[in-house]
Amino acid sequence: MTADTPSARPVKLAPSILASDFARLGEELNAIESADWAHVDVMDGQFVPNISFGLPILAAARAASSLFMDVHLMIDRPERYLRDFADAGADGLTVHVESTPHIHRAVQQIKELGKQAGVTLNPGTPLETLRPVLADVDLVLIMSVNPGFGGQKFIPHSLERIRTVRRWLDEIGSPAELQVDGGVSATNARAVVNAGASNLVAGSAVFGPGGAQAGLERLREALK
């Protein structure tokens, strides 16, 4: 299969609850129960210029839903809190290569906690920084916006970064998910999957006009 041809691999949809109505979190999670994962964006106001939520929201989401809780830690020195987030209900934990000088150790810690280990990087960070841990992770997340805020536009060059990481994963025979987060919508979802993604995070494209169920259906229709 060549780049940018329709992919035969199954695609997981991971709505980002950052875009949901927190006053109705249980209802919002119920509305996305047909999704594959729930994506949980944790921001500390240090690693990224915004603060989102932390352990109590994750614990509440875990109590309200049986969905796979996919936790993206946009925080400095995430290794300090890996056990806490695991205990609060995370099924997968994704950390940034820029957030710690010990990325391999952080990945191993996640695995020792019995969770799926993911690694990610900012759009301006060279992809080569992923190579040392590529064979050790269960997920690679390509950020297609600069992390810290929802509702941003997809960075077009991200497609080339997705293609590159897909090639690397295929070369080493890795079954890791290739996830994309940032500006994913019904307009570009097919192009993102054709570039090699197997897992799409979407916030405002899901939790938007018509409700989350309608948002998920729009994405599914775009991928047919």
C-alpha positions, 0 to 999 in steps of 0.5 A: 500500500502506498502513502495516501491510499485508503488504509485497510487498518481499523481506525479508532475514534477518541473524542477529547472530553476537553471539549465537552460540557463538564457540567454534564460530563456523565451525559457527555460520556454516555453520548460517546459510548459508541466511540473507541476511547475517551481522550483526556487532556491534562495541562499544568500551565507550565509545559503548556500555557493553559490549565485544564484538569487533573486527577478528580476529573479523570476519576469522575470520567472513569466512574461514569464510563467504561471507555478506554481512558486515553490520558495525554499528559501535557505536564512537566516531569510527568513521571512524578504523577504516573502512578496517581493517574494510573490509580485514578483510572487511566488505561493509557498514558502518553508523555511528551519527549520534551517534558522529561530528560528520562523519556525511556524511564517514563515509558518503562514506568507506565508499562510497569503500572500495567498501562499502555505507554504512549509518546508524543512531541510538539509540532516543532520538535524533530521526529528523530527524538522519537526513535530511541523509544519507538520500539517500546511504546504502544502508541505514538501521538502526532500533535497536529496543533501546538498543544495547550488549547482546543479548537485550533486549525490542523497544521498541514505539514503534519501529514508528512510527519504522520507518513514518516512515523507510519513508515518507521513503525512498519519498518520495525513491525510495531503494532503501536497505534499512530494517533493524531490530535489537533484540528481533526474533523470530518473535512480532513479525517480521511487524509489523516488516515490515508497518511497512516493514522490509526487513531483520531482524537477530535474535540470540537468536531465531536462535541459541537453542533447537534451533540456528540453522537452526531459529531461521531457520525460525521467522522464515521461518514467521512471515513467510509 
